[in-house]
Amino acid sequence: MRKISEWLIMCCVALSMATFAACSDDDKEAEPLTNLFDEPLKIRCEAGSVVPLEFNSPVAWQAVSGAIWCSLSVDGTNFSYNVSGNAGNSRIYITVNTDAQMFEETTSPITLVRGSQQEHIATVYRSAKGYELKLIDAKGNVCDTILITSKGTVDFSVEANFDFGVSEKPVWIDEFTVTTDAENPMSKNFRMSVSEERMPFPGSATIEFMNNDGSVTYPYTINFTGMEPDIVRISGAAPWGWTLSSDGTIFSSTSISGEKSEYDGSVPYTVTTLNYDCRYLCFELHDSTLQFMQPTDSWIKVATDRADASKVFVSGEPYPAETEGERTGYIFAVPAASYDDFMAMFNSVNNLSFIDSTYNNVLMEITQISDYVDLSKGFTIINNMAETIECFPESDTLYTRMLKEKYNLDEVFAVSVDAGNRINAFTHLTDRHWEGWNSDNTLITDAEGNEIEKSSVGFEVAMDASDNYYFSLTASSKPMIIILRGVDGKYLKALVVKSGITLDSGTGFVVKYKMIEDVECTLETDMELAAAIIERHGTREIYSVTTRVGRTLQMFPHLTDEEWGGGNYGSTLVFDTDGNEMDLADVNLEVAMDSEDNYYVSSMVKKKPYLLVFVGLDGKNIKAIVIKPQS
């Protein structure tokens, strides 16, 4: 279109010149005219400006512009591409516009036509088009800097009147995307984000926008404010539910989904704060109260990498030697700017709610449990009356020697329990040491080490409301040994349950030989035998008498007719010491009355001991007497 317009101008100029020349041809006597100027004038114009040009011509004239963007006028108002005037002093006005303006200076000749003569009287220089570029922020405001806040990402656009590119971005700019506006190819949208490594550090850099050959540049400053001073970003292992081995070397945790994590020596984290200025504070939990631990006294240690302050490593120390228990600690990562406020909150609220309030600052929660167990604590024994029964170190070498030889046990304890009574024995062990639910971790034997079926003594394992392990069983007439084996397969300690019999002296017996000589009768002293009698026959009034084999004894039981029907069949029973019933004739048993109508039983002493049990009218066993041969 521009070329067609310029062609039309040239045609008009040529036509004007031809017409002017034709008129001049009629004047045969005209002399050649002298040039108005020694050389063409140089006229510089900015778009929109008006520049006058004066000259004195002896004849009529016509001035013609040589470019579409250059216009002429004789009165300064009506501009066109050619103007004319009469002889004499004349003035024309020159103006230029921005049509087809380029980034280089352009020129247009001004030609004066007088008759058949044409004179190049001036050259108009139009200045080059200026490069224009502006930076626009996300809100649509023109700005002179690119500001990236603590969010780390900024959106902006650039508009220009030329095709432009971008210099190399700063190394700490991570994301850098450019899209061209579909409606305006000279407008481009930008997004920049700060790399994770740079986030902690405020700073600035320069980015340049330039034309294609790089001759024109527009530098802008990128300012990054850095992270917010009270923000901490923690990445790495989850903070909650860590356990530390007793020796302070192994960290382990299990997630809700069941995934297990384990670290040997230390647990790594990446912690980001402004300028990496971070405080690592350790607290220990004591009965729902937090206590601050000085770095020198803390069993939790935090170290940072010298080359990279964002790299943090958590380690621990061994649990105090030969000490039972557990401890829980918390590590907080606190930006330096928040330290004072953090400690002020802790000083006012130092319980578990403080952890809830500072949840985002928790680097790690660690529980360490001692593997040590004080086996000398023995057992706490509770009977079925909820009474505590004395439990003491076993001194009988019969048991200690066997347990040492067979099970390498040094911690052996004993308790005396009436046969048939049920007890609860608290082990003072946790499932870290003894997994009571595992039947392989408990062994019950007799005094010689022969295994006894657990079901035969009603053995059970349970926990009280405080999660303390205990086992229950029913004491038998013979000693039994409960041996506890640890989770590591080693035997921990043993409890010897003995038949501790409390006999009822009752009315006793009067024993005579030939109805004349008194024979000593005492409560039974063989507790194992007494326990067996109690277990089998239910009576605790048990006596014994010892005399020569072959003697016939008369035994007065001190029982009334309402208590014991002596003359009735089955009112007196005979058993050997293993519990087997014997025939009355085997021991020559007879029931009779003396002159005062007192019942008595006569029986011959045999080579082996035997037992007489006196049965009441109600069928219950009242008392018993053991007849033993004198050795």
C-alpha positions as CSV (number, residue, x, y, z in Angstrom):
1,M,0.0,0.0,0.0
2,R,2.9,2.3,0.9
3,K,4.6,1.7,-2.5
4,I,1.3,2.4,-4.4
5,S,0.9,5.7,-2.5
6,E,4.5,6.8,-3.2
7,W,4.0,5.9,-6.9
8,L,0.9,8.1,-7.0
9,I,2.9,11.0,-5.5
10,M,5.6,10.6,-8.1
11,C,3.0,10.5,-10.9
12,C,1.5,13.7,-9.6
13,V,4.9,15.3,-9.2
14,A,5.8,14.3,-12.8
15,L,2.4,15.6,-14.1
16,S,2.9,18.9,-12.3
17,M,6.4,19.3,-13.6
18,A,5.2,18.5,-17.2
19,T,2.4,21.1,-17.0
20,F,4.8,23.7,-15.5
21,A,7.3,22.9,-18.2
22,A,4.7,23.2,-20.9
23,C,3.8,26.7,-19.8
24,S,7.4,27.6,-19.8
25,D,7.9,26.4,-23.4
26,D,5.6,29.2,-24.5
27,D,8.0,31.7,-23.1
28,K,10.7,31.4,-25.8
29,E,12.7,34.3,-24.4
30,A,13.1,32.9,-20.8
31,E,16.6,32.7,-19.5
32,P,18.0,29.8,-17.4
33,L,17.3,30.4,-13.7
34,T,20.0,30.4,-11.1
35,N,19.8,27.8,-8.3
36,L,18.3,29.2,-5.1
37,F,20.8,27.4,-3.0
38,D,24.4,26.4,-3.5
39,E,23.6,22.9,-2.2
40,P,20.5,21.2,-0.8
41,L,19.6,22.2,2.7
42,K,19.6,19.6,5.4
43,I,16.5,19.7,7.5
44,R,16.0,17.4,10.5
45,C,12.5,16.7,11.6
46,E,10.9,14.7,14.4
47,A,7.6,13.2,13.7
48,G,4.9,15.8,14.2
49,S,7.2,18.8,14.2
50,V,6.8,21.7,11.6
51,V,9.9,23.3,10.0
52,P,9.7,26.5,7.8
53,L,11.8,26.9,4.7
54,E,12.2,30.4,3.1
55,F,13.4,31.3,-0.4
56,N,13.1,34.1,-3.0
57,S,12.2,33.0,-6.6
58,P,11.9,35.4,-9.5
59,V,9.3,33.3,-11.0
60,A,6.3,31.1,-10.0
61,W,7.3,27.8,-8.4
62,Q,6.1,24.5,-7.3
63,A,7.6,22.5,-4.3
64,V,7.2,18.7,-4.3
65,S,7.9,16.2,-1.4
66,G,9.7,12.9,-2.3
67,A,8.2,10.7,0.5
68,I,4.7,9.8,1.7
69,W,5.6,10.7,5.3
70,C,6.8,14.2,4.3
71,S,4.2,16.9,3.7
72,L,4.3,20.6,2.7
73,S,2.2,23.7,3.3
74,V,2.3,27.4,2.4
75,D,0.3,28.5,5.4
76,G,1.3,25.9,8.0
77,T,-2.1,24.3,8.2
78,N,-3.1,22.6,5.0
79,F,-0.4,20.0,4.2
80,S,0.0,18.1,1.0
81,Y,2.7,16.4,-1.0
82,N,3.1,19.5,-3.4
83,V,2.5,23.2,-3.0
84,S,3.0,26.2,-5.4
85,G,3.5,29.9,-5.2
86,N,4.2,33.1,-7.1
87,A,7.5,35.0,-7.6
88,G,9.0,36.8,-4.7
89,N,9.8,35.9,-1.2
90,S,8.1,32.6,-0.3
91,R,7.8,30.3,2.7
92,I,6.8,26.7,2.8
93,Y,6.3,24.5,5.9
94,I,7.6,21.0,6.2
95,T,6.3,18.3,8.5
96,V,6.8,14.5,8.9
97,N,4.7,11.7,10.4
98,T,5.4,8.1,11.6
99,D,4.2,6.3,8.5
100,A,6.6,3.5,7.6
101,Q,9.0,4.8,10.2
102,M,12.0,2.5,10.8
103,F,14.6,2.0,13.4
104,E,17.1,3.8,11.1
105,E,17.0,7.4,10.0
106,T,15.1,8.0,6.7
107,T,15.3,10.9,4.1
108,S,13.0,12.7,1.7
109,P,14.1,15.2,-1.0
110,I,12.2,18.5,-1.5
111,T,12.2,19.5,-5.2
112,L,11.5,23.0,-6.5
113,V,10.1,23.2,-10.0
114,R,10.3,26.5,-11.9
115,G,9.4,26.2,-15.5
116,S,11.4,23.5,-17.0
117,Q,14.0,23.6,-14.2
118,Q,14.0,21.3,-11.2
119,E,16.2,22.0,-8.2
120,H,16.8,19.7,-5.2
121,I,16.6,22.4,-2.6
122,A,16.5,20.4,0.6
123,T,16.8,16.9,2.1
124,V,14.5,16.1,5.0
125,Y,15.9,13.8,7.6
126,R,13.3,12.0,9.7
127,S,14.7,10.5,12.9
128,A,14.7,6.7,13.5
129,K,11.8,5.2,15.3
130,G,12.6,4.8,19.0
131,Y,12.9,1.4,20.7
132,E,10.2,1.1,23.4
133,L,9.9,-1.6,26.0
134,K,8.0,-1.7,29.3
135,L,7.7,-4.1,32.2
136,I,4.2,-4.8,33.5
137,D,3.6,-6.6,36.8
138,A,0.8,-9.2,37.5
139,K,-1.6,-6.3,38.5
140,G,-1.1,-4.5,35.2
141,N,1.2,-1.8,36.6
142,V,4.3,-0.6,34.7
143,C,7.3,-1.2,36.9
144,D,11.1,-0.8,36.8
145,T,12.1,-3.9,38.8
146,I,11.0,-7.5,39.1
147,L,10.1,-8.4,42.7
148,I,10.0,-12.0,43.9
149,T,8.6,-12.4,47.3
150,S,8.9,-15.3,49.8
151,K,6.5,-17.3,47.7
152,G,9.4,-17.7,45.3
153,T,7.5,-17.2,42.1
154,V,6.6,-14.1,40.1
155,D,4.5,-13.5,37.0
156,F,5.0,-10.4,34.8
157,S,4.8,-9.4,31.1
158,V,6.9,-7.4,28.7
159,E,5.5,-5.2,25.9
160,A,7.7,-3.7,23.2
161,N,7.5,-2.2,19.7
162,F,10.2,-4.6,18.4
163,D,10.9,-8.2,18.4
164,F,13.0,-9.0,21.5
165,G,14.7,-11.7,23.3
166,V,16.1,-12.3,26.8
167,S,19.6,-12.6,28.1
168,E,20.7,-15.6,30.1
169,K,18.7,-15.9,33.3
170,P,20.4,-15.9,36.7
171,V,21.6,-19.3,37.9
172,W,19.3,-19.2,40.9
173,I,16.2,-18.8,38.8
174,D,14.7,-22.3,38.5
175,E,11.5,-22.2,36.5
176,F,11.5,-19.7,33.5
177,T,8.7,-19.9,31.1
178,V,7.8,-17.5,28.3
179,T,4.5,-17.4,26.3
180,T,3.6,-14.9,23.5
181,D,0.3,-13.0,23.7
182,A,-1.9,-14.3,20.9
183,E,-3.4,-10.9,20.3
184,N,-0.2,-9.0,20.5
185,P,3.0,-10.7,19.2
186,M,5.1,-7.9,20.7
187,S,3.8,-8.8,24.2
188,K,5.2,-11.8,26.1
189,N,4.2,-13.3,29.5
190,F,6.9,-14.5,31.9
191,R,7.0,-16.7,35.0
192,M,10.1,-17.0,37.2
193,S,10.6,-19.1,40.3
194,V,13.5,-19.2,42.7
195,S,15.4,-22.5,43.0
196,E,15.0,-24.4,46.3
197,E,18.7,-23.9,47.1
198,R,18.3,-20.1,46.8
199,M,15.1,-19.8,48.9
200,P,16.9,-19.0,52.2
201,F,18.9,-16.1,50.7
202,P,17.7,-12.6,49.8
203,G,19.5,-11.1,46.8
204,S,19.3,-9.4,43.5
205,A,20.4,-10.0,39.9
206,T,20.0,-8.4,36.4
207,I,18.1,-9.7,33.5
208,E,18.3,-8.0,30.0
209,F,15.7,-7.8,27.2
210,M,17.3,-7.0,23.8
211,N,16.7,-6.6,20.1
212,N,17.7,-9.3,17.6
213,D,21.3,-8.2,17.1
214,G,21.8,-7.2,20.7
215,S,22.5,-3.5,19.9
216,V,19.7,-2.3,22.1
217,T,19.3,-3.7,25.6
218,Y,16.9,-3.0,28.5
219,P,18.3,-4.2,31.8
220,Y,16.0,-4.8,34.8
221,T,16.8,-5.7,38.3
222,I,15.4,-8.8,39.9
223,N,15.0,-8.4,43.7
224,F,14.3,-11.5,45.8
225,T,13.2,-10.9,49.4
226,G,14.0,-14.4,50.6
227,M,12.0,-16.6,52.9
228,E,9.7,-15.2,55.5
229,P,11.8,-15.0,58.7
230,D,9.5,-17.1,60.8
231,I,9.0,-19.9,58.3
232,V,10.8,-23.3,58.5
233,R,10.6,-26.0,55.9
234,I,11.5,-29.5,56.8
235,S,11.9,-32.3,54.4
236,G,13.1,-35.9,54.9
237,A,11.8,-38.6,57.3
238,A,8.4,-38.1,59.0
239,P,8.9,-36.6,62.5
240,W,6.7,-38.8,64.6
241,G,7.0,-42.1,66.3
242,W,10.8,-42.8,66.3
243,T,12.5,-45.2,68.7
244,L,16.1,-45.2,69.5
245,S,17.9,-48.4,70.5
246,S,19.3,-48.6,74.0
247,D,22.9,-48.3,72.8
248,G,22.0,-45.1,70.9
249,T,22.8,-46.3,67.4
250,I,19.6,-47.5,65.6
251,F,16.6,-45.3,64.8
252,S,13.5,-47.0,63.6
253,S,9.8,-46.1,63.0
254,T,6.7,-47.6,61.5
255,S,4.3,-45.5,59.5
256,I,0.5,-45.8,59.7
257,S,0.5,-47.8,56.5
258,G,3.0,-50.3,58.1
259,E,6.1,-49.1,56.2
260,K,9.2,-49.5,58.4
261,S,12.2,-47.1,58.3
262,E,15.5,-47.7,60.0
263,Y,18.7,-45.6,60.2
264,D,22.1,-46.6,61.6
265,G,23.9,-43.8,63.4
266,S,21.8,-40.8,62.4
267,V,18.7,-39.6,60.6
268,P,19.2,-37.0,57.8
269,Y,16.9,-34.0,57.3
270,T,16.9,-30.9,55.1
271,V,15.9,-27.8,57.0
272,T,15.4,-24.5,55.2
273,T,15.1,-21.1,57.0
274,L,16.0,-17.5,56.1
275,N,19.8,-17.5,55.7
276,Y,19.8,-21.0,57.2
277,D,19.8,-19.3,60.6
278,C,18.0,-22.0,62.6
279,R,18.1,-23.1,66.3
280,Y,17.7,-26.7,67.1
281,L,16.1,-27.1,70.6
282,C,15.8,-30.4,72.5
283,F,13.2,-31.1,75.2
284,E,12.5,-34.2,77.3
285,L,9.0,-35.2,78.4
286,H,8.5,-35.8,82.2
287,D,5.0,-36.7,83.3
288,S,3.4,-34.6,80.5
289,T,5.8,-31.7,81.2
290,L,8.5,-30.7,78.8
291,Q,12.0,-29.8,80.2
292,F,14.5,-28.0,78.1
293,M,17.8,-29.8,77.6
294,Q,21.0,-27.9,77.2
295,P,23.1,-29.1,74.2
296,T,25.8,-30.4,76.6
297,D,23.3,-32.4,78.7
298,S,21.0,-33.6,75.9
299,W,20.9,-37.3,74.9
300,I,19.7,-36.1,71.5
301,K,22.3,-34.5,69.3
302,V,21.8,-32.3,66.2
303,A,24.6,-31.6,63.8
304,T,24.7,-29.5,60.5
305,D,26.8,-30.1,57.5
306,R,29.7,-27.6,57.4
307,A,29.5,-27.3,53.6
308,D,25.7,-27.2,53.5
309,A,23.9,-25.7,56.5
310,S,20.5,-27.1,55.3
311,K,21.7,-30.7,55.8
312,V,20.9,-31.7,59.4
313,F,21.7,-35.0,61.1
314,V,20.0,-36.3,64.3
315,S,21.9,-38.8,66.5
316,G,21.5,-40.2,70.0
317,E,23.4,-41.4,73.0
318,P,23.2,-44.7,74.9
319,Y,20.7,-45.1,77.7
320,P,22.4,-44.7,81.1
321,A,24.1,-48.0,82.0
322,E,22.3,-50.5,84.3
323,T,19.2,-48.2,84.4
324,E,15.7,-49.3,83.7
325,G,13.0,-47.1,82.1
326,E,12.4,-45.1,79.0
327,R,12.6,-41.4,77.9
328,T,10.9,-39.4,75.2
329,G,12.5,-36.3,73.6
330,Y,11.5,-33.7,71.0
331,I,13.7,-31.7,68.6
332,F,12.3,-28.4,67.4
333,A,13.7,-26.5,64.4
334,V,13.2,-22.8,65.1
335,P,14.1,-19.9,62.8
336,A,16.4,-17.4,64.6
337,A,13.8,-14.6,64.1
338,S,11.2,-16.7,66.1
339,Y,13.4,-17.9,68.9
340,D,12.4,-15.4,71.5
341,D,8.7,-15.8,70.9
342,F,9.1,-19.6,70.8
343,M,10.9,-19.7,74.2
344,A,8.4,-17.2,75.7
345,M,5.5,-19.6,74.7
346,F,7.4,-22.6,76.1
347,N,8.0,-20.8,79.5
348,S,4.2,-20.2,79.7
349,V,3.0,-23.5,78.3
350,N,5.4,-26.4,78.8
351,N,3.0,-29.3,78.6
352,L,1.9,-31.4,75.7
353,S,-0.3,-28.7,74.3
354,F,2.9,-26.8,73.5
355,I,3.7,-29.5,71.0
356,D,0.3,-29.1,69.3
357,S,0.9,-25.3,69.1
358,T,4.3,-25.7,67.5
359,Y,3.5,-28.7,65.3
360,N,5.2,-27.4,62.2
361,N,8.5,-26.9,64.1
362,V,8.8,-30.5,65.3
363,L,11.8,-32.1,63.6
364,M,11.7,-35.4,65.4
365,E,9.9,-37.2,68.3
366,I,12.2,-39.9,69.8
367,T,11.5,-42.5,72.5
368,Q,14.4,-44.5,73.9
369,I,13.8,-47.6,76.0
370,S,16.5,-49.2,78.2
371,D,17.3,-52.8,77.4
372,Y,18.5,-53.3,80.9
373,V,16.3,-55.1,83.4
374,D,17.0,-55.4,87.1
375,L,16.4,-59.1,87.6
376,S,17.1,-58.7,91.3
377,K,13.6,-57.3,91.7
378,G,12.3,-60.8,91.6
379,F,8.5,-61.2,91.6
380,T,5.6,-59.6,93.4
381,I,3.1,-62.4,94.5
382,I,-0.6,-61.6,95.1
383,N,-2.9,-64.4,96.5
384,N,-6.5,-64.8,95.7
385,M,-7.4,-62.6,98.6
386,A,-5.5,-59.7,96.9
387,E,-2.8,-60.0,99.7
388,T,0.9,-59.8,99.0
389,I,2.9,-62.9,99.8
390,E,6.5,-62.7,100.7
391,C,8.8,-63.6,97.8
392,F,12.5,-64.1,98.7
393,P,15.7,-65.3,97.0
394,E,16.0,-69.0,96.9
395,S,18.7,-70.5,99.2
396,D,18.0,-74.2,98.7
397,T,20.9,-75.5,96.6
398,L,18.7,-78.3,95.4
399,Y,17.0,-75.8,93.2
400,T,19.7,-73.2,92.5
401,R,22.3,-75.8,91.4
402,M,19.9,-77.4,89.0
403,L,18.8,-74.1,87.5
404,K,22.4,-72.9,87.1
405,E,23.5,-76.1,85.4
406,K,20.5,-76.5,83.1
407,Y,19.5,-72.9,82.4
408,N,22.5,-70.8,83.4
409,L,20.2,-69.0,85.9
410,D,21.5,-66.9,88.8
411,E,18.3,-65.1,89.7
412,V,16.1,-67.6,91.5
413,F,13.3,-66.7,93.9
414,A,10.9,-68.7,96.0
415,V,7.4,-68.3,97.5
416,S,5.5,-70.6,99.8
417,V,1.8,-71.1,98.8
418,D,-0.8,-73.4,100.2
419,A,-1.5,-76.2,97.7
420,G,-4.7,-75.5,95.7
421,N,-4.4,-71.7,96.2
422,R,-4.1,-69.5,93.1
423,I,-1.6,-66.7,92.8
424,N,-0.8,-63.9,90.5
425,A,3.0,-63.3,90.0
426,F,4.1,-59.9,88.7
427,T,7.3,-60.4,86.7
428,H,8.7,-56.8,86.7
429,L,9.4,-57.5,83.0
430,T,8.1,-55.8,79.9
431,D,7.6,-57.3,76.4
432,R,11.0,-55.9,75.5
433,H,12.5,-58.6,77.8
434,W,9.8,-61.3,78.1
435,E,7.0,-61.9,75.7
436,G,4.6,-63.7,78.1
437,W,2.0,-64.3,75.3
438,N,4.6,-66.5,73.6
439,S,4.2,-69.9,75.3
440,D,7.8,-70.8,74.4
441,N,9.0,-68.1,76.7
442,T,7.8,-69.8,79.9
443,L,8.8,-73.2,81.1
444,I,7.4,-75.0,84.2
445,T,9.4,-77.9,85.7
446,D,9.6,-80.0,88.9
447,A,12.5,-79.9,91.3
448,E,14.6,-82.2,89.0
449,G,14.0,-80.1,85.9
450,N,11.3,-82.3,84.3
451,E,8.8,-80.3,82.4
452,I,5.2,-79.9,83.7
453,E,2.3,-79.1,81.4
454,K,1.1,-75.6,81.9
455,S,-2.5,-76.6,81.7
456,S,-2.1,-78.9,84.6
457,V,-1.6,-75.9,87.0
458,G,-3.9,-73.5,85.2
459,F,-1.1,-71.3,83.9
460,E,-2.2,-68.0,82.3
461,V,-0.5,-64.7,81.3
462,A,-2.2,-61.3,81.6
463,M,-1.6,-57.6,82.0
464,D,-3.0,-55.2,84.6
465,A,-4.4,-51.7,83.8
466,S,-0.9,-50.3,83.8
467,D,0.4,-52.9,81.2
468,N,2.4,-54.8,83.8
469,Y,2.9,-58.4,82.9
470,Y,1.8,-61.1,85.4
471,F,1.1,-64.8,85.3
472,S,-1.4,-66.9,87.3
473,L,-1.3,-70.5,88.4
474,T,-2.6,-72.8,91.0
475,A,-0.1,-74.2,93.5
476,S,0.2,-77.9,93.7
477,S,1.3,-80.2,96.5
478,K,4.8,-80.5,95.1
479,P,7.2,-77.7,94.4
480,M,7.3,-76.4,90.8
481,I,9.6,-74.0,89.1
482,I,8.5,-71.3,86.6
483,I,11.3,-70.3,84.4
484,L,11.1,-67.1,82.2
485,R,13.0,-66.9,79.0
486,G,13.9,-63.6,77.3
487,V,13.1,-62.5,73.8
488,D,16.8,-63.1,73.0
489,G,16.5,-66.7,74.0
490,K,18.4,-66.4,77.2
491,Y,16.8,-67.4,80.5
492,L,16.1,-64.4,82.8
493,K,14.9,-65.7,86.2
494,A,12.9,-68.4,88.0
495,L,10.3,-68.6,90.7
496,V,10.1,-71.7,92.9
497,V,6.6,-72.2,94.1
498,K,6.6,-74.4,97.3
499,S,3.8,-75.8,99.2
500,G,3.7,-73.6,102.2
501,I,1.2,-75.4,104.5
502,T,-0.7,-73.8,107.4
503,L,-2.1,-76.7,109.4
504,D,-5.1,-76.5,111.7
505,S,-4.3,-77.8,115.1
506,G,-7.9,-78.4,116.0
507,T,-8.7,-80.9,118.7
508,G,-5.9,-83.3,117.7
509,F,-5.6,-86.9,118.9
510,V,-4.7,-88.7,122.1
511,V,-2.6,-91.7,121.1
512,K,-1.9,-94.7,123.5
513,Y,-0.2,-97.9,123.3
514,K,-2.0,-100.8,125.1
515,M,-4.4,-98.1,126.5
516,I,-1.7,-97.3,129.0
517,E,1.4,-95.7,127.5
518,D,1.0,-92.3,125.9
519,V,2.5,-92.0,122.4
520,E,3.5,-88.5,121.2
521,C,1.3,-87.1,118.5
522,T,2.1,-83.8,116.7
523,L,1.1,-81.7,113.7
524,E,2.6,-83.2,110.5
525,T,6.0,-81.7,109.7
526,D,6.4,-83.1,106.2
527,M,4.9,-80.2,104.4
528,E,5.1,-81.9,101.0
529,L,3.1,-84.8,102.4
530,A,0.7,-82.4,104.2
531,A,0.2,-80.5,100.9
532,A,-0.7,-83.7,99.2
533,I,-3.2,-84.6,101.9
534,I,-4.7,-81.2,101.7
535,E,-4.9,-81.4,97.9
536,R,-6.5,-84.9,98.0
537,H,-8.7,-84.8,101.1
538,G,-9.3,-81.1,101.8
539,T,-8.5,-81.2,105.5
540,R,-5.9,-79.1,107.2
541,E,-6.0,-80.8,110.6
542,I,-3.2,-83.3,110.0
543,Y,-1.2,-85.0,112.7
544,S,1.5,-87.7,112.7
545,V,2.7,-90.3,115.1
546,T,5.9,-92.4,114.9
547,T,6.4,-95.6,116.8
548,R,7.8,-99.2,116.4
549,V,6.4,-101.5,113.7
550,G,3.9,-104.1,115.0
551,R,2.5,-102.0,117.8
552,T,-1.2,-101.5,117.9
553,L,-2.2,-98.0,118.8
554,Q,-5.3,-96.6,120.2
555,M,-6.2,-93.2,118.7
556,F,-8.9,-90.9,120.3
557,P,-10.0,-88.3,117.7
558,H,-11.8,-86.1,120.2
559,L,-15.0,-86.1,118.0
560,T,-18.6,-86.2,119.2
561,D,-21.3,-88.5,117.9
562,E,-22.7,-85.5,116.0
563,E,-19.4,-84.9,114.3
564,W,-18.2,-88.4,113.6
565,G,-20.2,-91.7,113.6
566,G,-17.2,-93.9,114.5
567,G,-19.2,-97.1,114.3
568,N,-20.5,-96.3,110.8
569,Y,-19.0,-97.9,107.8
570,G,-16.9,-95.4,105.8
571,S,-16.4,-93.1,108.8
572,T,-12.7,-94.0,108.8
573,L,-10.7,-94.4,105.6
574,V,-7.1,-95.7,105.1
575,F,-4.7,-94.5,102.3
576,D,-1.0,-95.0,101.6
577,T,1.1,-91.8,101.2
578,D,0.7,-91.9,97.4
579,G,-3.0,-91.4,97.9
580,N,-4.1,-95.0,97.2
581,E,-7.0,-96.3,99.3
582,M,-6.2,-99.4,101.4
583,D,-8.4,-102.0,103.0
584,L,-9.1,-101.5,106.7
585,A,-7.9,-105.1,107.4
586,D,-4.5,-104.2,106.0
587,V,-3.8,-102.1,109.0
588,N,-6.0,-104.1,111.4
589,L,-8.3,-101.1,111.9
590,E,-11.1,-101.4,114.4
591,V,-13.4,-98.8,116.0
592,A,-14.4,-99.1,119.7
593,M,-15.4,-97.2,122.9
594,D,-13.7,-96.9,126.2
595,S,-15.5,-97.1,129.5
596,E,-16.5,-93.5,129.3
597,D,-18.1,-94.0,125.8
598,N,-15.3,-92.2,124.0
599,Y,-14.8,-93.5,120.5
600,Y,-11.3,-94.6,119.5
601,V,-9.6,-96.3,116.6
602,S,-7.1,-99.0,117.0
603,S,-4.6,-99.9,114.2
604,M,-1.3,-101.7,113.9
605,V,1.9,-99.9,112.8
606,K,3.2,-101.2,109.4
607,K,6.5,-101.1,107.8
608,K,5.3,-98.3,105.5
609,P,3.5,-95.1,106.6
610,Y,-0.2,-94.8,106.0
611,L,-2.9,-92.4,106.6
612,L,-6.2,-92.5,108.6
613,V,-8.9,-90.0,107.4
614,F,-11.9,-89.4,109.7
615,V,-15.0,-88.6,107.7
616,G,-17.9,-86.5,109.3
617,L,-21.5,-87.4,109.2
618,D,-21.9,-84.8,106.4
619,G,-19.4,-86.7,104.2
620,K,-16.6,-84.1,104.7
621,N,-13.2,-85.1,105.9
622,I,-12.6,-83.8,109.4
623,K,-9.0,-84.7,110.3
624,A,-6.2,-87.1,109.4
625,I,-3.4,-88.8,111.2
626,V,-0.3,-90.3,109.6
627,I,1.1,-93.4,111.2
628,K,4.8,-93.8,110.5
629,P,7.1,-96.7,111.4
630,Q,10.1,-95.8,113.6
631,S,13.3,-96.0,111.7
